[in-house]
Amino acid sequence: MRRDFDFTNEETEEITDKVLAFVTLVNPATRVDAVKDDPDDNSIIECAIESNSKYIITYDKHLLNLREYQKIRILIVFLIEH
């Protein structure tokens, strides 16, 4: 998050704590080769498969280009501040 959003260490820690309060950590047993342009992104899909996710929410263009993988929809969300 620091790299992509220029958050401070404190902001990153606060967000991480909030996210960890409602997520389930998984250790994927299945390996995939779905993201040819950025193989590191395959780990995101592997985690989604392992956790039986219906969606991946991301800003990553390589994942977004897939649009869907094994019935897992890959979406971007735009936040609008008022």
DSSP file (Angstrom, degrees, kcal/mol; ACC not computed):
  #  RESIDUE AA STRUCTURE BP1 BP2  ACC     N-H-->O    O-->H-N    N-H-->O    O-->H-N    TCO  KAPPA ALPHA  PHI   PSI    X-CA   Y-CA   Z-CA
    1    1 A M     >        0   0    0      0, 0.0     4,-2.6     0, 0.0     6,-0.8   0.000 360.0 360.0 360.0 -34.1    0.0    0.0    0.0
    2    2 A R  H  >  +     0   0    0      4,-0.2     4,-1.4     1,-0.2     7,-0.0   0.932 360.0  43.0 -61.6 -43.4    2.9    2.3    0.7
    3    3 A R  H  4 S+     0   0    0      1,-0.2    -1,-0.2     2,-0.2     0, 0.0   0.935 121.6  37.1 -68.2 -47.2    4.2    1.9   -2.9
    4    4 A D  H  4 S+     0   0    0      1,-0.2    -2,-0.2     2,-0.0    -1,-0.2   0.803 133.2  22.0 -79.6 -29.8    0.8    2.1   -4.7
    5    5 A F  H  < S-     0   0    0     -4,-2.6    -3,-0.2     2,-0.1    -2,-0.2   0.378  95.7-121.2-122.7   2.4   -0.9    4.8   -2.6
    6    6 A D     <  +     0   0    0     -4,-1.4    -4,-0.2    -5,-0.4     2,-0.2   0.864  52.6 165.6  58.7  38.0    1.9    6.6   -0.9
    7    7 A F        -     0   0    0     -6,-0.8    -1,-0.2     1,-0.1    -2,-0.1  -0.525  36.8-115.3 -80.8 152.2    0.5    5.8    2.6
    8    8 A T     >  -     0   0    0     -2,-0.2     4,-2.4     1,-0.1     5,-0.2  -0.324  30.8-104.2 -75.5 168.1    2.7    6.3    5.7
    9    9 A N  H  > S+     0   0    0      1,-0.2     4,-2.4     2,-0.2     5,-0.2   0.898 123.7  51.8 -59.8 -40.8    3.7    3.3    7.8
   10   10 A E  H  > S+     0   0    0      2,-0.2     4,-2.3     1,-0.2    -1,-0.2   0.914 110.3  47.3 -64.2 -44.0    1.1    4.3   10.4
   11   11 A E  H  > S+     0   0    0      2,-0.2     4,-2.4     1,-0.2     5,-0.2   0.906 112.1  50.5 -64.3 -41.5   -1.6    4.5    7.8
   12   12 A T  H  X S+     0   0    0     -4,-2.4     4,-2.6     1,-0.2    -2,-0.2   0.915 110.9  48.7 -62.7 -43.8   -0.6    1.1    6.3
   13   13 A E  H  X S+     0   0    0     -4,-2.4     4,-2.4     2,-0.2    -2,-0.2   0.906 111.2  50.0 -63.4 -42.5   -0.6   -0.5    9.7
   14   14 A E  H  X S+     0   0    0     -4,-2.3     4,-1.9     2,-0.2    -2,-0.2   0.923 113.3  45.2 -63.0 -45.1   -4.1    0.9   10.6
   15   15 A I  H  X S+     0   0    0     -4,-2.4     4,-2.6     2,-0.2     5,-0.2   0.917 112.0  52.3 -65.5 -43.4   -5.6   -0.3    7.3
   16   16 A T  H  X S+     0   0    0     -4,-2.6     4,-2.7     1,-0.2    -2,-0.2   0.915 108.3  51.0 -59.4 -44.4   -4.0   -3.7    7.6
   17   17 A D  H  X S+     0   0    0     -4,-2.4     4,-0.8     1,-0.2    -1,-0.2   0.904 111.5  48.0 -59.5 -42.4   -5.4   -4.1   11.1
   18   18 A K  H  < S+     0   0    0     -4,-1.9     3,-0.5     1,-0.2     4,-0.3   0.907 113.3  47.0 -66.5 -41.9   -8.9   -3.2    9.9
   19   19 A V  H >X S+     0   0    0     -4,-2.6     3,-1.8     1,-0.2     4,-0.6   0.918 107.5  55.7 -66.7 -43.3   -8.7   -5.6    7.0
   20   20 A L  H 3< S+     0   0    0     -4,-2.7    -1,-0.2     1,-0.3     3,-0.2   0.692  94.6  70.4 -64.9 -17.0   -7.4   -8.5    9.1
   21   21 A A  T 3< S+     0   0    0     -4,-0.8    -1,-0.3    -3,-0.5    -2,-0.2   0.713 113.2  24.5 -71.6 -20.0  -10.4   -8.1   11.3
   22   22 A F  T <4 S+     0   0    0     -3,-1.8     2,-0.3    -4,-0.3    -1,-0.2   0.297 104.3  88.8-130.8  12.1  -12.7   -9.5    8.6
   23   23 A V     <  -     0   0    0     -4,-0.6     2,-0.5    -3,-0.2    -4,-0.0  -0.700  61.9-136.3-107.9 162.9  -10.6  -11.6    6.3
   24   24 A T        -     0   0    0     -2,-0.3     2,-0.3    27,-0.0    -3,-0.0  -0.981  20.8-137.6-115.0 123.3   -9.7  -15.3    6.3
   25   25 A L        -     0   0    0     -2,-0.5     2,-0.3    -5,-0.1    -5,-0.0  -0.626  25.6-170.2 -80.9 137.6   -6.1  -16.1    5.5
   26   26 A V        -     0   0    0     -2,-0.3    25,-0.1     2,-0.0    21,-0.1  -0.881  25.7-146.9-127.4 158.4   -5.6  -19.0    3.1
   27   27 A N        -     0   0    0     -2,-0.3    -2,-0.0    23,-0.1    20,-0.0  -0.893  34.6-131.8-122.3  96.9   -2.7  -21.1    1.9
   28   28 A P        -     0   0    0      0, 0.0    19,-0.1     0, 0.0    18,-0.1  -0.190  23.4-173.4 -59.7 133.6   -3.6  -22.1   -1.7
   29   29 A A        +     0   0    0     17,-0.2     2,-0.4    18,-0.0    18,-0.1   0.666  69.4  74.2 -92.5 -22.8   -3.2  -25.7   -2.6
   30   30 A T        -     0   0    0     16,-0.2     2,-0.4    17,-0.0    20,-0.1  -0.765  66.4-158.0 -97.0 135.1   -4.0  -25.0   -6.3
   31   31 A R        -     0   0    0     -2,-0.4     2,-0.3     2,-0.0    12,-0.1  -0.910  12.2-172.0-110.3 140.9   -1.5  -23.3   -8.6
   32   32 A V        -     0   0    0     -2,-0.4     3,-0.1    10,-0.1    14,-0.1  -0.884  26.2-155.1-128.4 161.0   -2.6  -21.5  -11.8
   33   33 A D        +     0   0    0     -2,-0.3     3,-0.1     1,-0.1    -2,-0.0  -0.554  52.8 125.4-129.3  65.1   -0.9  -19.9  -14.8
   34   34 A A        +     0   0    0      1,-0.2     2,-1.0     5,-0.1    -1,-0.1   0.752  57.2  63.6 -97.6 -29.3   -3.7  -17.5  -15.8
   35   35 A V        +     0   0    0      1,-0.2     3,-0.5     4,-0.2     7,-0.2  -0.768  55.8 172.5-106.2  90.9   -1.9  -14.2  -15.8
   36   36 A K  S    S+     0   0    0     -2,-1.0    -1,-0.2     1,-0.2    -2,-0.0   0.854  76.3  52.1 -66.8 -36.3    0.7  -14.4  -18.6
   37   37 A D  S    S+     0   0    0      1,-0.3    -1,-0.2    25,-0.1    -2,-0.1   0.680 127.3  18.4 -78.1 -17.1    1.8  -10.8  -18.5
   38   38 A D    >   -     0   0    0     -3,-0.5     3,-2.4    24,-0.1     4,-0.3  -0.557  65.8-175.2-153.1  80.1    2.4  -10.7  -14.7
   39   39 A P  G >  S+     0   0    0      0, 0.0     3,-1.5     0, 0.0     4,-0.3   0.723  80.4  69.9 -55.0 -25.5    2.8  -14.2  -13.3
   40   40 A D  G >  S+     0   0    0      1,-0.3     3,-1.2     2,-0.2     4,-0.3   0.801  89.0  65.4 -61.9 -27.0    3.1  -12.8   -9.7
   41   41 A D  G X> S+     0   0    0     -3,-2.4     3,-1.3     1,-0.2     4,-1.2   0.677  79.4  81.3 -69.7 -16.8   -0.6  -12.0  -10.0
   42   42 A N  H <> S+     0   0    0     -3,-1.5     4,-2.6    -4,-0.3    -1,-0.2   0.827  80.7  66.1 -57.9 -30.3   -1.5  -15.7  -10.2
   43   43 A S  H <> S+     0   0    0     -3,-1.2     4,-2.1    -4,-0.3    -1,-0.3   0.835  96.3  55.4 -62.2 -31.6   -1.2  -15.8   -6.4
   44   44 A I  H <> S+     0   0    0     -3,-1.3     4,-2.0    -4,-0.3    -1,-0.2   0.932 110.3  44.7 -65.5 -45.2   -4.3  -13.5   -6.2
   45   45 A I  H  X S+     0   0    0     -4,-1.2     4,-2.5     2,-0.2    -2,-0.2   0.899 110.6  54.6 -65.8 -40.4   -6.3  -15.9   -8.3
   46   46 A E  H  X S+     0   0    0     -4,-2.6     4,-2.4     1,-0.2   -16,-0.2   0.907 109.2  47.7 -59.7 -42.5   -5.0  -18.9   -6.3
   47   47 A C  H  X S+     0   0    0     -4,-2.1     4,-2.1     2,-0.2    -1,-0.2   0.887 110.3  52.3 -65.8 -38.8   -6.1  -17.3   -3.1
   48   48 A A  H  <>S+     0   0    0     -4,-2.0     5,-2.6     2,-0.2     4,-0.3   0.902 111.1  47.1 -64.3 -40.7   -9.6  -16.5   -4.6
   49   49 A I  H ><5S+     0   0    0     -4,-2.5     3,-1.4     1,-0.2    -2,-0.2   0.948 112.4  49.5 -63.8 -48.5  -10.0  -20.2   -5.6
   50   50 A E  H 3<5S+     0   0    0     -4,-2.4    -2,-0.2     1,-0.3    -1,-0.2   0.842 114.4  44.5 -61.0 -35.5   -8.9  -21.5   -2.2
   51   51 A S  T 3<5S-     0   0    0     -4,-2.1    -1,-0.3    -5,-0.2    -2,-0.2   0.374 109.1-121.3 -92.9   4.9  -11.3  -19.2   -0.4
   52   52 A N  T < 5 +     0   0    0     -3,-1.4    -3,-0.2    -4,-0.3    -2,-0.1   0.867  48.3 178.9  57.3  38.4  -14.2  -19.9   -2.7
   53   53 A S      < -     0   0    0     -5,-2.6    -1,-0.2    -6,-0.2     3,-0.1  -0.358  30.4-159.3 -70.4 149.8  -14.4  -16.2   -3.6
   54   54 A K  S    S+     0   0    0      1,-0.2    19,-2.3    18,-0.1     2,-0.3   0.648  75.8  30.5 -97.1 -22.5  -17.0  -14.9   -6.0
   55   55 A Y  E     -a   73   0A   0     17,-0.2     2,-0.4    -7,-0.1    19,-0.2  -0.969  54.3-156.7-139.3 150.2  -15.1  -11.7   -6.7
   56   56 A I  E     -a   74   0A   0     17,-2.5    19,-3.0    -2,-0.3     2,-0.6  -0.998  18.0-159.3-119.5 122.7  -11.7  -10.2   -6.9
   57   57 A I  E     +a   75   0A   0     -2,-0.4     2,-0.3    17,-0.2    19,-0.2  -0.914  32.3 141.4-103.6 122.1  -11.7   -6.4   -6.4
   58   58 A T        -     0   0    0     17,-2.9    19,-0.1    -2,-0.6    -2,-0.1  -0.969  56.1-145.5-154.6 162.9   -8.6   -4.8   -7.8
   59   59 A Y        +     0   0    0     -2,-0.3     2,-0.4    17,-0.1    17,-0.1   0.318  65.4 121.8-107.8   0.2   -7.0   -2.0   -9.7
   60   60 A D     >  -     0   0    0      1,-0.2     4,-2.6     2,-0.0     5,-0.2  -0.508  54.5-152.7 -72.7 121.2   -4.4   -4.3  -11.3
   61   61 A K  H  > S+     0   0    0     -2,-0.4     4,-1.9     1,-0.2    -1,-0.2   0.831  91.9  56.1 -66.0 -32.9   -4.7   -4.1  -15.1
   62   62 A H  H  > S+     0   0    0      2,-0.2     4,-0.6     1,-0.2    -1,-0.2   0.919 112.9  41.0 -66.9 -41.9   -3.4   -7.6  -15.6
   63   63 A L  H >> S+     0   0    0      1,-0.2     3,-1.3     2,-0.2     4,-0.9   0.925 113.0  54.2 -69.0 -44.4   -6.1   -9.1  -13.4
   64   64 A L  H 3< S+     0   0    0     -4,-2.6     3,-0.5     1,-0.3    -2,-0.2   0.836  98.9  63.7 -59.9 -32.9   -8.8   -6.8  -14.8
   65   65 A N  H 3< S+     0   0    0     -4,-1.9    -1,-0.3     1,-0.2    -2,-0.2   0.789  97.8  56.4 -62.4 -26.8   -7.9   -7.9  -18.3
   66   66 A L  H << S-     0   0    0     -3,-1.3     2,-1.9    -4,-0.6    -1,-0.2   0.857  80.6-171.2 -71.0 -34.7   -9.0  -11.4  -17.4
   67   67 A R     <  +     0   0    0     -4,-0.9     7,-2.7    -3,-0.5     2,-0.3  -0.090  67.1  14.7  68.6 -38.4  -12.5  -10.2  -16.4
   68   68 A E  E     -B   73   0A   0     -2,-1.9     2,-0.3     5,-0.3     5,-0.2  -0.974  59.2-170.7-160.6 147.7  -13.3  -13.6  -14.9
   69   69 A Y  E >  S-B   72   0A   0      3,-2.1     3,-2.1    -2,-0.3    -2,-0.0  -0.934  78.9 -18.7-145.8 122.0  -11.5  -16.8  -14.0
   70   70 A Q  T 3  S-     0   0    0     -2,-0.3     3,-0.1     1,-0.3    -1,-0.0   0.902 129.2 -50.1  46.0  50.2  -13.3  -20.0  -13.1
   71   71 A K  T 3  S+     0   0    0      1,-0.2     2,-0.7     0, 0.0    -1,-0.3   0.559 109.8 127.8  67.2  11.2  -16.5  -18.1  -12.4
   72   72 A I  E <   - B   0  69A   0     -3,-2.1    -3,-2.1   -17,-0.0     2,-0.3  -0.885  55.5-140.5 -95.2 115.2  -14.6  -15.6  -10.2
   73   73 A R  E     -aB  55  68A   0    -19,-2.3   -17,-2.5    -2,-0.7     2,-0.6  -0.565   7.2-148.8 -78.4 137.8  -15.5  -12.1  -11.5
   74   74 A I  E     +a   56   0A   0     -7,-2.7     2,-0.3    -2,-0.3   -17,-0.2  -0.937  28.8 169.3-113.4 115.5  -12.6   -9.6  -11.5
   75   75 A L  E     -a   57   0A   0    -19,-3.0   -17,-2.9    -2,-0.6     2,-0.4  -0.802  31.8-138.4-128.8 160.6  -13.8   -6.1  -10.9
   76   76 A I        -     0   0    0     -2,-0.3     2,-0.4   -19,-0.2   -17,-0.1  -0.932  18.8-153.5-114.0 144.9  -12.6   -2.6  -10.2
   77   77 A V        -     0   0    0     -2,-0.4     2,-0.5   -19,-0.1    -2,-0.0  -0.969   3.0-150.7-120.1 134.6  -14.5   -0.3   -7.7
   78   78 A F        -     0   0    0     -2,-0.4     2,-0.5     2,-0.0    -2,-0.0  -0.900   8.7-149.2-104.5 130.2  -14.4    3.4   -7.9
   79   79 A L        -     0   0    0     -2,-0.5     2,-0.6     2,-0.0    -2,-0.0  -0.838   7.1-158.5 -97.9 132.6  -14.8    5.4   -4.7
   80   80 A I        -     0   0    0     -2,-0.5     2,-0.4     2,-0.0    -2,-0.0  -0.951   6.7-151.9-113.9 120.6  -16.5    8.7   -4.9
   81   81 A E              0   0    0     -2,-0.6    -2,-0.0     1,-0.1     0, 0.0  -0.720 360.0 360.0 -91.9 140.7  -15.8   11.2   -2.1
   82   82 A H              0   0    0     -2,-0.4    -1,-0.1     0, 0.0    -2,-0.0   0.381 360.0 360.0-106.2 360.0  -18.4   13.8   -1.2
